[in-house]
């Protein structure tokens, strides 16, 4: 499903901001520490799919394990909580598609303790135009796909690209990131959302 090639994400996304030629990539420990300091995050996003189609929306992350991708125009929705991912298609009367978060590359940044230095997790670690780009995968299950994480030199997570197990890629660019604040756990509840839409889970 294009909605959750993610979104969860064709060429690698690179922001065009100029950077010093001598810029150095951030270390994996620096990036792990940054990700582990993120609690609640809200940001605007633009998603670009394999076919070139684009969609906008609002992303909310509440680590560990919770994420909400709310699409602006279509009213489609992706929720992550309780170790599950639920994909809601606003044009369907069917219950959401569900699958384990552990089988998606985004699990690597949503889990409680991110350790990019773990053996065989990082496939590549480069610097480009002042940004640090890390490609990571589940060391035990590389067949689940991989994720490119793009960080500014601050660091700030600017974008990700998910390469799924079918060979597809989806890019999510983040802007206007806001940190902190209170977000109810109910915003991520797959069962409650399914009931609200009249498509209860079995």
Secondary structure, DSSP 8 states (H G I E B T S, - for coil): -GGGTT--------------TT-----HHHHHHHHHH--EEEEEEEEE-TTS-EEEEEEEEETTTEEEEEETTT--EEEEETTEEEEE-TT--S--EEEEGGGSTTHHHHSSS--TTSTTTEEEEEEETTEEEEEEE-TT-GGG-EEEEEE-SS--EEEEEEE-TTS-EEEEEEEEEEE-----GGGG-HHHHHHHTT----
